[in-house]
Amino acid sequence: MSNGVLLFKGMTTGILNGDFQISINENGEPDAKLILSTAYNVIPVWLRIAKDNLDLAKLAHEAILEKWNQNSDYQKSLLIAELTPSMQVIVACGIALDGLYEMLRPNAKISEQDIKSWKRKRTSRGAQIFEIIRRSYRLSNDASKKIKLAISQIIKLRDMAIHPSLELKNAVLRPEISVGVDWKFSAFRFENAKNCLESTLNIFIHLHDHPRQIKANSTAMENIFHALYELAVIQPNA
């Protein structure tokens, strides 16, 4: 027997048509049926995934700075330890922005013609996400430029992570180590992961702090922040 429904902060609840019924049973007594429906927005969960993995990437980066030696096998293990969580941070941030796109799209006045035009012109995913935000919020010129650039950089790194190229490229140098490495160990490192998460959170914070008169969007964004507080991704005064 169910003991109710477990609710999280920021979760949307409601009752679907037909899920609340009152009837009279065979004994002439009133009988009621109620089914609660929920919608849990996983954008905050992806940001929690990014935060947890950034903590791991930071530890791995510190190990590179403190423990790097001339043993090539150990060098490889240190780099892999940083690469793995850094990639997950970047991918999680990209997914969070994809989730923002889907959340805002219903009220952004995007037509089927717009979608067809994007496909025909092969408009980048980053540009699509920014356009949805632009149509959903009133952005200053400065904020618009910063958000557009941040989204472009995050989605570019995300796409590089989930569609990794095996094309031969010149090995690259990193300032903290004395050996050339494959470009992926430069692109997917702690510093870039940190920048991705900070930029992603700053986008959400800016939109939260500058709401537009679209009630559905404002409510959804408030719910996201309730969840981010509960998941300890950000502090209430951040």
Residue frames as a rotation matrix with the C-alpha (Angstrom) as fourth column:
MET 1
0.577 0.817 0.000 0.00
0.817 -0.577 0.000 0.00
0.000 0.000 -1.000 0.00
SER 2
-0.118 -0.620 0.776 1.30
0.567 -0.683 -0.460 3.43
0.815 0.386 0.432 -0.94
ASN 3
0.062 0.054 -0.997 2.18
0.946 -0.323 0.041 5.84
-0.320 -0.945 -0.071 1.86
GLY 4
0.681 0.231 -0.695 1.71
0.063 -0.964 -0.258 8.89
-0.730 0.132 -0.671 -0.32
VAL 5
0.769 -0.416 0.485 4.02
0.529 -0.011 -0.849 10.47
0.359 0.909 0.212 -2.87
LEU 6
0.132 -0.820 -0.557 7.60
0.802 -0.242 0.546 11.56
-0.582 -0.519 0.625 -2.22
LEU 7
0.882 0.241 0.406 7.95
0.434 -0.751 -0.498 15.21
0.185 0.615 -0.766 -3.22
PHE 8
-0.197 -0.969 -0.150 11.11
0.973 -0.213 0.095 17.19
-0.124 -0.127 0.984 -3.87
LYS 9
0.059 0.136 -0.989 11.52
0.199 -0.972 -0.122 20.95
-0.978 -0.190 -0.084 -3.76
GLY 10
-0.526 -0.244 -0.815 10.72
-0.617 -0.550 0.563 22.48
-0.585 0.799 0.139 -7.12
MET 11
-0.909 0.227 0.350 8.62
0.370 0.825 0.427 19.53
-0.192 0.518 -0.834 -8.26
THR 12
-0.635 0.757 -0.153 5.44
-0.752 -0.559 0.350 20.37
0.179 0.337 0.924 -10.17
THR 13
-0.882 0.413 0.226 2.33
0.271 0.839 -0.472 18.52
-0.384 -0.355 -0.852 -9.00
GLY 14
-0.547 0.767 -0.337 -1.18
-0.834 -0.532 0.142 18.25
-0.070 0.359 0.931 -10.33
ILE 15
-0.308 0.564 0.767 -4.15
-0.007 0.804 -0.594 16.04
-0.951 -0.188 -0.244 -11.06
LEU 16
-0.981 -0.061 -0.186 -4.80
-0.188 0.022 0.982 14.80
-0.056 0.998 -0.033 -14.59
ASN 17
-0.209 0.960 -0.188 -8.27
-0.964 -0.170 0.206 14.56
0.165 0.224 0.961 -16.07
GLY 18
0.443 0.526 -0.726 -10.05
-0.422 0.837 0.348 11.50
0.791 0.152 0.593 -14.76
ASP 19
-0.377 -0.703 -0.603 -7.67
0.252 0.549 -0.797 10.97
0.891 -0.452 -0.030 -11.84
PHE 20
-0.966 0.193 0.174 -10.03
-0.225 -0.284 -0.932 12.41
-0.130 -0.939 0.317 -9.23
GLN 21
-0.429 0.837 -0.340 -13.28
-0.158 0.301 0.940 10.52
0.889 0.457 0.003 -8.95
ILE 22
-0.796 0.322 0.513 -16.00
-0.536 0.021 -0.844 10.38
-0.282 -0.947 0.156 -6.33
SER 23
-0.420 0.660 -0.623 -18.55
-0.368 0.504 0.782 7.57
0.830 0.557 0.031 -6.43
ILE 24
0.128 0.539 0.833 -20.92
-0.987 0.155 0.052 5.61
-0.101 -0.828 0.551 -4.24
ASN 25
-0.850 -0.494 -0.184 -19.98
-0.508 0.860 0.037 2.01
0.140 0.125 -0.982 -3.46
GLU 26
-0.464 0.681 -0.567 -22.33
0.061 0.663 0.746 -0.94
0.884 0.312 -0.349 -3.21
ASN 27
-0.400 0.299 -0.867 -22.97
0.910 0.241 -0.337 -0.16
0.108 -0.924 -0.368 0.46
GLY 28
0.596 0.694 0.404 -24.14
0.677 -0.705 0.213 3.34
0.432 0.146 -0.890 -0.40
GLU 29
0.552 -0.488 -0.676 -21.02
0.466 -0.492 0.736 4.91
-0.692 -0.721 -0.044 1.03
PRO 30
0.904 -0.257 -0.343 -18.96
-0.419 -0.690 -0.590 7.57
-0.085 0.677 -0.731 -0.72
ASP 31
0.495 -0.785 0.372 -15.78
0.639 0.619 0.457 6.29
-0.589 0.011 0.808 -2.34
ALA 32
0.844 -0.241 -0.479 -13.02
-0.405 -0.872 -0.275 8.57
-0.351 0.426 -0.834 -3.66
LYS 33
0.504 -0.737 0.450 -10.08
0.817 0.577 0.028 7.95
-0.281 0.354 0.892 -5.99
LEU 34
0.921 -0.284 -0.268 -7.23
-0.319 -0.942 -0.099 10.44
-0.225 0.177 -0.958 -6.33
ILE 35
0.487 -0.822 0.296 -4.00
0.860 0.510 0.000 9.98
-0.151 0.254 0.955 -8.27
LEU 36
0.685 -0.346 -0.641 -1.37
-0.148 -0.928 0.342 12.68
-0.713 -0.140 -0.687 -7.92
SER 37
0.718 -0.485 0.499 0.83
0.669 0.283 -0.688 13.35
0.192 0.828 0.527 -10.95
THR 38
0.571 -0.622 -0.535 4.28
0.134 -0.573 0.809 14.89
-0.810 -0.534 -0.244 -10.76
ALA 39
0.825 -0.446 0.346 6.92
0.348 -0.080 -0.934 16.41
0.444 0.891 0.089 -13.01
TYR 40
0.642 -0.686 -0.343 10.49
0.309 -0.178 0.934 16.53
-0.702 -0.705 0.097 -11.72
ASN 41
0.929 -0.354 -0.112 12.77
-0.296 -0.522 -0.800 18.84
0.224 0.776 -0.589 -13.69
VAL 42
0.745 -0.665 -0.045 16.17
0.627 0.677 0.385 17.14
-0.226 -0.315 0.922 -13.97
ILE 43
0.569 -0.562 0.600 18.07
0.115 -0.669 -0.735 20.29
0.815 0.487 -0.316 -15.01
PRO 44
0.553 -0.389 0.737 19.20
-0.813 -0.446 0.375 20.78
0.183 -0.806 -0.563 -11.38
VAL 45
0.811 -0.254 0.526 20.30
-0.013 0.892 0.451 17.14
-0.584 -0.373 0.721 -11.24
TRP 46
0.676 -0.589 0.443 22.54
0.657 0.210 -0.724 17.61
0.333 0.781 0.529 -14.28
LEU 47
0.434 -0.519 0.736 24.03
-0.372 -0.847 -0.379 20.68
0.820 -0.110 -0.561 -12.61
ARG 48
0.690 -0.192 0.698 24.59
-0.651 0.256 0.714 18.60
-0.315 -0.948 0.051 -9.46
ILE 49
0.821 -0.415 0.391 26.34
0.507 0.846 -0.166 15.98
-0.262 0.334 0.905 -11.61
ALA 50
0.531 -0.627 0.570 28.52
0.290 -0.498 -0.817 18.75
0.796 0.599 -0.082 -13.03
LYS 51
0.525 -0.306 0.794 29.34
-0.737 -0.631 0.243 20.09
0.427 -0.713 -0.557 -9.57
ASP 52
0.812 -0.191 0.552 30.22
-0.263 0.724 0.638 16.66
-0.521 -0.663 0.538 -8.13
ASN 53
0.698 -0.560 0.446 32.47
0.715 0.576 -0.395 15.87
-0.036 0.595 0.803 -11.07
LEU 54
0.564 -0.520 0.642 34.11
-0.098 -0.813 -0.573 19.28
0.820 0.261 -0.509 -10.93
ASP 55
0.688 -0.313 0.655 35.15
-0.707 -0.084 0.703 18.46
-0.165 -0.946 -0.279 -7.36
LEU 56
0.713 -0.419 0.563 36.77
0.326 0.908 0.264 15.27
-0.621 -0.005 0.784 -8.67
ALA 57
0.660 -0.456 0.597 38.43
0.593 -0.171 -0.787 17.12
0.461 0.873 0.157 -11.55
LYS 58
0.686 -0.397 0.610 39.85
-0.533 -0.845 0.050 19.65
0.496 -0.359 -0.791 -9.11
LEU 59
0.669 -0.432 0.604 41.41
-0.396 0.480 0.783 16.91
-0.629 -0.763 0.150 -6.98
ALA 60
0.654 -0.407 0.638 42.85
0.675 0.695 -0.248 15.29
-0.342 0.592 0.729 -10.09
HIS 61
0.696 -0.388 0.604 44.27
0.211 -0.693 -0.689 18.60
0.686 0.607 -0.401 -11.29
GLU 62
0.683 -0.441 0.582 45.88
-0.729 -0.467 0.500 19.22
0.051 -0.766 -0.641 -7.92
ALA 63
0.670 -0.439 0.599 47.44
0.106 0.855 0.508 15.77
-0.735 -0.277 0.619 -8.12
ILE 64
0.686 -0.425 0.590 48.94
0.672 0.061 -0.738 16.69
0.277 0.903 0.327 -11.50
LEU 65
0.643 -0.416 0.643 50.47
-0.316 -0.909 -0.272 19.82
0.697 -0.028 -0.716 -9.99
GLU 66
0.517 -0.375 0.769 51.80
-0.846 -0.084 0.527 18.07
-0.133 -0.923 -0.361 -6.90
LYS 67
0.390 -0.260 0.883 52.68
-0.243 0.896 0.372 14.54
-0.888 -0.360 0.286 -8.02
TRP 68
0.959 -0.034 -0.280 53.79
-0.274 0.117 -0.954 14.80
0.065 0.993 0.103 -11.64
ASN 69
0.222 -0.933 0.284 57.01
-0.333 0.202 0.921 12.85
-0.917 -0.299 -0.266 -12.23
GLN 70
-0.307 -0.481 -0.821 58.92
-0.916 -0.085 0.392 11.27
-0.258 0.873 -0.415 -15.10
ASN 71
-0.776 0.129 0.617 57.10
0.113 0.991 -0.066 7.93
-0.621 0.018 -0.784 -14.99
SER 72
-0.867 0.404 -0.293 55.03
-0.445 -0.362 0.819 7.88
0.225 0.840 0.493 -18.19
ASP 73
-0.490 0.721 -0.491 52.52
0.525 0.693 0.494 5.33
0.696 -0.015 -0.718 -16.88
TYR 74
-0.357 0.324 -0.876 51.89
0.852 -0.270 -0.448 7.51
-0.382 -0.906 -0.180 -13.82
GLN 75
-0.883 0.022 -0.469 51.58
-0.173 -0.944 0.282 10.58
-0.437 0.330 0.837 -16.04
LYS 76
-0.750 0.625 -0.216 48.90
-0.083 0.235 0.968 8.80
0.656 0.745 -0.125 -18.05
SER 77
-0.309 0.652 -0.692 46.95
0.874 0.482 0.064 7.83
0.375 -0.585 -0.719 -14.93
LEU 78
-0.571 0.058 -0.819 47.03
0.490 -0.777 -0.396 11.41
-0.659 -0.627 0.415 -13.65
LEU 79
-0.910 0.196 -0.365 45.76
-0.395 -0.678 0.620 12.78
-0.126 0.709 0.694 -16.95
ILE 80
-0.588 0.730 -0.348 42.98
0.230 0.564 0.793 10.21
0.775 0.387 -0.499 -17.26
ALA 81
-0.396 0.413 -0.820 41.89
0.916 0.118 -0.383 10.96
-0.061 -0.903 -0.426 -13.69
GLU 82
-0.632 0.150 -0.761 41.41
0.031 -0.975 -0.218 14.61
-0.775 -0.161 0.612 -14.69
LEU 83
-0.926 0.227 -0.300 39.98
-0.336 -0.137 0.932 13.96
0.170 0.964 0.203 -18.16
THR 84
-0.691 0.666 -0.281 37.16
0.585 0.744 0.324 11.66
0.425 0.059 -0.903 -17.03
PRO 85
-0.109 0.720 -0.686 35.31
0.869 -0.266 -0.417 13.98
-0.482 -0.642 -0.596 -14.61
SER 86
-0.627 -0.159 -0.762 36.11
-0.094 -0.956 0.277 17.07
-0.773 0.246 0.585 -16.69
MET 87
-0.942 0.320 -0.097 34.32
-0.045 0.165 0.985 15.54
0.332 0.933 -0.141 -19.68
GLN 88
-0.373 0.847 -0.378 31.34
0.885 0.447 0.130 14.72
0.280 -0.286 -0.917 -17.49
VAL 89
-0.332 0.206 -0.920 31.16
0.460 -0.817 -0.349 18.29
-0.824 -0.539 0.176 -16.22
ILE 90
-0.831 -0.085 -0.549 31.13
-0.367 -0.659 0.657 19.65
-0.418 0.748 0.516 -19.76
VAL 91
-0.807 0.571 -0.153 28.56
0.222 0.533 0.817 17.16
0.547 0.625 -0.556 -21.02
ALA 92
-0.302 0.716 -0.629 26.31
0.946 0.143 -0.292 17.74
-0.119 -0.683 -0.720 -18.00
CYS 93
-0.483 0.078 -0.872 26.43
0.104 -0.984 -0.146 21.52
-0.870 -0.161 0.467 -18.57
GLY 94
-0.931 0.123 -0.344 25.50
-0.362 -0.182 0.914 21.04
0.050 0.976 0.214 -22.22
ILE 95
-0.597 0.751 -0.283 22.56
0.621 0.655 0.430 18.82
0.508 0.082 -0.857 -21.26
ALA 96
-0.324 0.461 -0.826 21.40
0.733 -0.430 -0.527 21.40
-0.598 -0.777 -0.199 -18.70
LEU 97
-0.669 0.045 -0.742 21.34
-0.353 -0.898 0.264 24.03
-0.654 0.439 0.616 -21.47
ASP 98
-0.875 0.418 -0.245 19.45
-0.037 0.445 0.895 21.61
0.483 0.792 -0.374 -23.73
GLY 99
-0.426 0.728 -0.536 16.96
0.902 0.390 -0.187 21.20
0.073 -0.563 -0.823 -20.89
LEU 100
-0.475 0.202 -0.857 16.62
0.214 -0.918 -0.335 24.99
-0.854 -0.342 0.392 -20.62
TYR 101
-0.916 0.120 -0.383 15.84
-0.401 -0.287 0.870 25.08
-0.006 0.950 0.311 -24.34
GLU 102
-0.648 0.692 -0.319 13.05
0.421 0.674 0.607 22.52
0.635 0.259 -0.728 -23.94
MET 103
-0.388 0.490 -0.780 11.68
0.855 -0.123 -0.503 24.30
-0.343 -0.863 -0.371 -20.87
LEU 104
-0.482 0.115 -0.869 11.47
-0.027 -0.993 -0.116 27.70
-0.876 -0.032 0.482 -22.56
ARG 105
-0.990 -0.067 0.123 10.47
0.118 0.085 0.989 26.60
-0.077 0.994 -0.077 -26.05
PRO 106
-0.334 0.932 0.140 6.67
0.942 0.329 0.062 26.29
0.012 0.153 -0.988 -25.50
ASN 107
0.589 0.590 -0.553 6.40
0.643 -0.756 -0.122 30.01
-0.490 -0.284 -0.824 -24.70
ALA 108
-0.289 -0.843 -0.452 9.13
0.273 -0.526 0.806 31.35
-0.917 0.110 0.382 -27.00
LYS 109
0.603 0.643 -0.472 6.94
-0.289 -0.376 -0.881 31.73
-0.744 0.667 -0.041 -30.10
ILE 110
-0.622 -0.773 -0.127 9.10
-0.501 0.268 0.823 29.44
-0.602 0.575 -0.554 -32.21
SER 111
0.433 0.835 -0.339 7.23
-0.783 0.163 -0.600 28.41
-0.446 0.525 0.725 -35.34
GLU 112
0.583 -0.172 0.794 7.62
0.337 0.940 -0.044 25.30
-0.739 0.293 0.607 -37.44
GLN 113
0.911 -0.258 0.323 9.00
0.221 -0.355 -0.908 27.59
0.349 0.898 -0.267 -40.12
ASP 114
0.544 -0.741 0.394 11.74
-0.837 -0.514 0.188 28.68
0.063 -0.432 -0.900 -37.72
ILE 115
0.339 -0.380 0.861 12.63
-0.320 0.813 0.485 25.05
-0.884 -0.440 0.154 -37.02
LYS 116
0.762 -0.012 0.648 12.72
0.558 0.520 -0.646 24.23
-0.330 0.854 0.403 -40.74
SER 117
0.859 -0.462 0.221 14.90
-0.245 -0.750 -0.614 27.29
0.449 0.473 -0.758 -41.37
TRP 118
0.395 -0.728 0.561 17.35
-0.825 -0.012 0.565 26.17
-0.405 -0.686 -0.605 -38.67
LYS 119
0.414 -0.203 0.887 17.57
0.174 0.975 0.141 22.74
-0.893 0.096 0.439 -40.24
ARG 120
0.881 -0.026 0.473 18.03
0.472 -0.031 -0.881 24.16
0.038 0.999 -0.015 -43.73
LYS 121
0.680 -0.625 0.383 20.74
-0.445 -0.767 -0.463 26.57
0.583 0.144 -0.799 -42.59
ARG 122
0.290 -0.527 -0.799 22.28
0.591 0.755 -0.283 24.01
0.753 -0.391 0.530 -40.21
THR 123
0.345 -0.079 0.935 22.02
-0.539 -0.832 0.128 26.49
0.768 -0.549 -0.329 -37.38
SER 124
-0.623 -0.693 -0.363 24.23
-0.082 0.519 -0.851 25.37
0.778 -0.500 -0.380 -34.52
ARG 125
0.104 0.655 -0.748 22.64
0.762 0.432 0.483 23.99
0.640 -0.620 -0.454 -31.38
GLY 126
-0.529 -0.374 -0.762 24.22
0.801 -0.516 -0.303 26.78
-0.280 -0.771 0.572 -29.37
ALA 127
-0.981 0.181 0.076 22.62
-0.128 -0.883 0.451 29.40
0.149 0.433 0.889 -31.61
GLN 128
-0.238 0.944 -0.228 19.23
0.160 0.269 0.950 27.69
0.958 0.190 -0.216 -31.26
ILE 129
-0.020 0.182 -0.983 19.46
0.976 0.216 0.020 27.66
0.216 -0.959 -0.182 -27.47
PHE 130
-0.819 -0.338 -0.464 20.43
0.451 -0.879 -0.155 31.33
-0.355 -0.336 0.872 -27.40
GLU 131
-0.817 0.541 0.197 17.56
-0.149 -0.530 0.835 32.27
0.556 0.653 0.514 -29.71
ILE 132
0.039 0.834 -0.550 15.06
0.597 0.422 0.682 30.56
0.801 -0.356 -0.482 -27.42
ILE 133
-0.201 -0.195 -0.960 16.49
0.946 -0.292 -0.139 32.52
-0.254 -0.936 0.243 -24.47
ARG 134
-0.972 -0.232 -0.029 16.49
0.213 -0.929 0.302 35.77
-0.097 0.287 0.953 -26.46
ARG 135
-0.517 0.845 0.136 12.81
-0.074 -0.202 0.976 35.37
0.852 0.495 0.167 -27.28
SER 136
0.209 0.611 -0.764 11.94
0.689 0.462 0.559 34.46
0.694 -0.643 -0.324 -23.71
TYR 137
0.280 -0.211 -0.937 13.82
0.844 -0.412 0.345 37.21
-0.458 -0.887 0.063 -21.83
ARG 138
0.943 -0.068 0.327 14.66
0.094 -0.885 -0.456 40.85
0.320 0.461 -0.828 -22.31
LEU 139
0.405 -0.884 -0.233 18.46
0.869 0.293 0.399 40.85
-0.285 -0.364 0.887 -22.36
SER 140
0.663 -0.331 -0.672 20.68
-0.284 -0.941 0.184 43.90
-0.693 0.069 -0.718 -22.36
ASN 141
0.789 -0.415 -0.453 23.23
-0.472 0.062 -0.879 44.09
0.394 0.907 -0.147 -25.17
ASP 142
-0.202 -0.927 0.316 26.02
-0.935 0.087 -0.342 43.24
0.290 -0.364 -0.885 -22.76
ALA 143
-0.132 0.230 0.964 24.19
-0.609 0.749 -0.262 40.29
-0.782 -0.621 0.041 -21.22
SER 144
0.855 0.513 -0.073 23.15
-0.343 0.455 -0.822 39.06
-0.388 0.728 0.565 -24.65
LYS 145
0.442 -0.776 -0.451 26.75
-0.691 0.027 -0.723 39.02
0.573 0.630 -0.524 -25.91
LYS 146
-0.444 -0.658 0.608 28.04
-0.896 0.330 -0.297 37.24
-0.005 -0.677 -0.736 -22.80
ILE 147
0.118 0.582 0.805 25.30
-0.489 0.739 -0.463 34.61
-0.864 -0.339 0.372 -22.76
LYS 148
0.903 0.220 -0.369 25.59
-0.422 0.299 -0.856 33.95
-0.078 0.929 0.363 -26.49
LEU 149
0.110 -0.956 -0.271 29.38
-0.790 0.081 -0.607 33.51
0.603 0.281 -0.747 -26.25
ALA 150
-0.441 -0.269 0.856 29.15
-0.831 0.482 -0.277 31.30
-0.339 -0.834 -0.436 -23.16
ILE 151
0.505 0.709 0.492 26.55
-0.405 0.698 -0.590 29.00
-0.762 0.099 0.640 -24.72
SER 152
0.797 -0.242 -0.554 28.58
-0.533 0.150 -0.833 28.74
0.285 0.959 -0.010 -27.92
GLN 153
-0.223 -0.973 0.062 31.72
-0.860 0.166 -0.482 27.72
0.459 -0.161 -0.874 -26.03
ILE 154
-0.317 0.162 0.934 29.95
-0.712 0.610 -0.347 25.22
-0.626 -0.776 -0.078 -23.77
ILE 155
0.710 0.671 0.216 28.06
-0.342 0.595 -0.727 23.51
-0.616 0.442 0.652 -26.58
LYS 156
0.538 -0.606 -0.586 31.18
-0.697 0.071 -0.713 23.38
0.473 0.792 -0.384 -28.74
LEU 157
-0.539 -0.758 0.367 33.09
-0.829 0.401 -0.389 21.59
0.148 -0.513 -0.845 -25.97
ARG 158
-0.013 0.632 0.775 30.09
-0.577 0.629 -0.522 19.34
-0.817 -0.454 0.356 -25.26
ASP 159
0.873 0.370 -0.319 29.89
-0.455 0.378 -0.806 18.33
-0.177 0.849 0.499 -28.92
MET 160
0.090 -0.926 -0.367 33.63
-0.803 0.150 -0.576 17.65
0.589 0.347 -0.730 -29.00
ALA 161
-0.562 -0.286 0.776 33.16
-0.774 0.514 -0.371 15.35
-0.293 -0.809 -0.510 -26.01
ILE 162
0.099 0.711 0.696 30.20
-0.300 0.688 -0.660 13.34
-0.949 -0.144 0.281 -27.29
HIS 163
0.990 0.106 0.098 31.37
0.060 0.317 -0.947 13.25
-0.131 0.943 0.307 -30.92
PRO 164
0.389 -0.916 -0.099 35.11
-0.250 -0.208 0.946 12.71
-0.887 -0.343 -0.310 -30.39
SER 165
0.828 -0.163 -0.536 37.22
-0.549 -0.040 -0.835 12.95
0.115 0.986 -0.122 -33.51
LEU 166
0.627 -0.669 0.399 39.97
0.355 0.702 0.617 10.46
-0.693 -0.245 0.678 -34.33
GLU 167
0.880 -0.326 0.346 41.50
0.201 -0.405 -0.892 12.88
0.431 0.854 -0.290 -36.82
LEU 168
0.105 -0.929 -0.354 45.24
0.989 0.133 -0.057 13.27
0.100 -0.344 0.934 -36.40
LYS 169
0.864 0.105 0.492 46.08
0.079 -0.994 0.074 16.59
0.497 -0.025 -0.867 -34.80
ASN 170
-0.127 -0.968 0.217 49.28
-0.099 -0.206 -0.974 18.10
0.987 -0.145 -0.070 -33.48
ALA 171
0.087 0.027 -0.996 50.07
0.934 0.344 0.091 17.27
0.345 -0.938 0.005 -29.87
VAL 172
0.479 0.164 0.863 49.68
-0.004 -0.982 0.189 20.28
0.878 -0.094 -0.470 -27.59
LEU 173
-0.613 -0.715 -0.338 51.50
0.441 0.045 -0.896 21.61
0.656 -0.698 0.287 -24.54
ARG 174
0.691 0.721 -0.048 49.96
0.416 -0.343 0.842 22.51
0.590 -0.602 -0.537 -21.21
PRO 175
0.315 -0.632 0.708 51.78
-0.471 -0.752 -0.462 25.04
0.824 -0.188 -0.534 -19.01
GLU 176
0.480 -0.068 0.875 51.79
-0.872 0.068 0.484 22.84
-0.092 -0.995 -0.026 -15.91
ILE 177
0.675 -0.278 0.684 53.34
0.105 0.953 0.285 19.72
-0.731 -0.120 0.672 -17.47
SER 178
-0.006 -0.862 -0.507 56.49
-0.617 -0.396 0.680 19.15
-0.787 0.317 -0.529 -19.48
VAL 179
-0.794 -0.226 0.564 55.24
0.221 0.757 0.615 16.75
-0.566 0.613 -0.551 -22.15
GLY 180
-0.713 0.551 -0.435 53.05
-0.690 -0.438 0.577 17.10
0.127 0.711 0.692 -25.22
VAL 181
-0.653 0.579 0.489 49.59
0.087 0.698 -0.711 15.54
-0.752 -0.422 -0.506 -24.99
ASP 182
-0.583 0.601 0.546 46.66
0.776 0.213 0.593 14.73
0.240 0.770 -0.591 -27.24
TRP 183
-0.740 0.262 0.619 44.38
-0.127 -0.959 0.254 17.77
0.660 0.109 0.743 -27.65
LYS 184
0.271 0.924 -0.268 41.62
0.148 0.235 0.961 16.10
0.951 -0.300 -0.073 -25.62
PHE 185
0.142 -0.285 -0.948 43.76
0.970 0.233 0.075 16.27
0.199 -0.930 0.309 -22.47
SER 186
-0.923 -0.382 -0.036 43.98
0.383 -0.914 -0.133 20.02
0.018 -0.136 0.991 -23.01
ALA 187
-0.540 0.791 0.287 40.34
-0.265 -0.484 0.834 20.64
0.799 0.374 0.471 -23.97
PHE 188
0.543 0.792 -0.279 38.86
-0.050 0.362 0.931 18.45
0.838 -0.492 0.236 -21.24
ARG 189
-0.519 -0.739 -0.429 40.82
0.530 0.115 -0.840 19.64
0.670 -0.664 0.332 -18.23
PHE 190
-0.237 0.439 -0.867 39.78
0.952 -0.074 -0.298 21.10
-0.194 -0.896 -0.400 -14.89
GLU 191
-0.784 -0.139 -0.604 40.13
0.155 -0.988 0.026 24.74
-0.600 -0.073 0.796 -15.93
ASN 192
-0.862 0.476 -0.176 37.77
-0.324 -0.249 0.913 24.38
0.391 0.843 0.369 -18.89
ALA 193
-0.350 0.747 -0.565 35.32
0.674 0.620 0.402 22.29
0.650 -0.240 -0.721 -16.87
LYS 194
-0.436 0.113 -0.893 35.31
0.776 -0.455 -0.437 24.95
-0.455 -0.883 0.111 -14.15
ASN 195
-0.908 0.071 -0.413 34.64
-0.229 -0.909 0.347 27.70
-0.351 0.410 0.842 -16.69
CYS 196
-0.706 0.675 -0.211 31.80
0.034 0.330 0.943 25.67
0.707 0.659 -0.256 -18.21
LEU 197
-0.199 0.664 -0.720 30.01
0.923 0.374 0.089 25.16
0.328 -0.647 -0.688 -14.91
GLU 198
-0.556 -0.047 -0.830 30.51
0.508 -0.809 -0.295 28.74
-0.658 -0.585 0.474 -13.75
SER 199
-0.949 0.185 -0.256 29.21
-0.314 -0.639 0.702 30.07
-0.034 0.747 0.664 -17.07
THR 200
-0.538 0.787 -0.301 26.21
0.334 0.527 0.782 27.73
0.774 0.320 -0.546 -17.05
LEU 201
-0.180 0.455 -0.872 25.25
0.981 0.018 -0.193 28.67
-0.072 -0.891 -0.449 -13.50
ASN 202
-0.755 -0.149 -0.638 25.71
0.199 -0.980 -0.006 32.36
-0.625 -0.131 0.770 -14.31
ILE 203
-0.862 0.507 -0.023 23.27
-0.129 -0.175 0.976 32.02
0.491 0.844 0.216 -17.22
PHE 204
-0.168 0.836 -0.522 20.64
0.717 0.467 0.518 30.47
0.676 -0.287 -0.678 -14.97
ILE 205
-0.315 -0.003 -0.949 21.26
0.853 -0.440 -0.282 33.04
-0.416 -0.898 0.141 -12.23
HIS 206
-0.962 -0.058 -0.266 20.93
-0.052 -0.920 0.389 35.94
-0.267 0.388 0.882 -14.68
LEU 207
-0.616 0.784 -0.081 17.66
-0.001 0.101 0.995 34.60
0.788 0.613 -0.061 -16.08
HIS 208
-0.101 0.557 -0.824 16.34
0.920 0.367 0.136 33.97
0.379 -0.745 -0.550 -12.58
ASP 209
-0.409 -0.165 -0.897 17.25
0.689 -0.701 -0.185 37.49
-0.598 -0.694 0.401 -11.46
HIS 210
-0.784 0.157 -0.601 15.77
-0.431 -0.834 0.344 39.14
-0.447 0.528 0.722 -14.59
PRO 211
-0.522 0.640 0.564 12.37
0.586 0.750 -0.308 37.50
-0.620 0.170 -0.766 -15.07
ARG 212
-0.929 0.364 -0.058 10.02
-0.277 -0.586 0.761 38.44
0.243 0.724 0.646 -17.87
GLN 213
-0.375 0.863 0.340 6.26
-0.782 -0.097 -0.616 38.47
-0.499 -0.497 0.710 -17.55
ILE 214
-0.047 0.360 -0.932 5.83
-0.603 0.734 0.314 34.87
0.797 0.576 0.183 -18.68
LYS 215
0.370 0.266 0.890 4.42
-0.929 0.104 0.355 33.16
0.001 -0.958 0.286 -15.61
ALA 216
0.996 0.041 -0.079 5.20
-0.046 0.997 -0.065 29.62
0.076 0.068 0.995 -16.74
ASN 217
0.329 -0.944 -0.002 8.88
0.262 0.093 -0.961 30.47
0.907 0.315 0.278 -17.26
SER 218
-0.137 -0.364 0.921 9.17
-0.715 -0.607 -0.346 32.33
0.686 -0.706 -0.177 -13.96
THR 219
0.660 0.453 0.599 7.55
-0.743 0.512 0.432 29.48
-0.112 -0.730 0.674 -12.06
ALA 220
0.916 -0.339 -0.213 9.77
0.232 0.883 -0.407 26.89
0.326 0.324 0.888 -13.75
MET 221
0.053 -0.955 0.292 12.90
0.021 -0.291 -0.956 28.91
0.998 0.057 0.005 -13.01
GLU 222
0.079 0.049 0.996 11.90
-0.941 -0.327 0.091 29.36
0.330 -0.944 0.020 -9.37
ASN 223
0.925 0.313 0.216 11.40
-0.364 0.893 0.265 25.60
-0.110 -0.324 0.940 -9.14
ILE 224
0.577 -0.794 -0.192 14.86
0.300 0.424 -0.855 25.02
0.760 0.436 0.483 -10.60
PHE 225
-0.221 -0.720 0.658 16.42
-0.408 -0.545 -0.733 27.22
0.886 -0.430 -0.173 -7.93
HIS 226
0.488 0.420 0.765 14.49
-0.873 0.217 0.437 25.56
0.017 -0.881 0.472 -5.14
ALA 227
0.991 -0.112 -0.069 15.95
0.105 0.989 -0.105 22.26
0.080 0.097 0.992 -6.36
LEU 228
0.275 -0.949 0.152 19.46
0.162 -0.110 -0.981 23.72
0.948 0.294 0.124 -6.74
TYR 229
-0.037 -0.234 0.971 19.33
-0.870 -0.470 -0.147 24.83
0.491 -0.851 -0.186 -3.11
GLU 230
0.749 0.410 0.520 18.08
-0.627 0.690 0.360 21.45
-0.212 -0.596 0.774 -1.94
LEU 231
0.895 -0.445 -0.031 20.81
0.378 0.794 -0.476 19.67
0.236 0.415 0.879 -3.94
ALA 232
0.609 -0.664 -0.434 23.45
0.207 -0.396 0.895 22.08
-0.766 -0.635 -0.104 -2.51
VAL 233
0.263 -0.493 0.829 24.59
0.958 0.030 -0.286 23.10
0.116 0.869 0.480 -6.00
ILE 234
-0.398 -0.333 0.855 24.37
0.210 -0.940 -0.269 26.77
0.893 0.073 0.444 -5.04
GLN 235
-0.713 0.138 -0.687 23.68
0.680 -0.100 -0.726 28.63
-0.169 -0.985 -0.022 -1.82
PRO 236
0.282 0.959 0.036 20.48
0.942 -0.270 -0.202 30.71
-0.184 0.091 -0.979 -1.44
ASN 237
0.636 -0.052 -0.770 22.47
0.097 -0.984 0.147 33.97
-0.765 -0.168 -0.621 -1.38
ALA 238
-0.348 -0.829 0.437 24.63
0.586 0.171 0.792 33.07
-0.732 0.532 0.426 -4.43
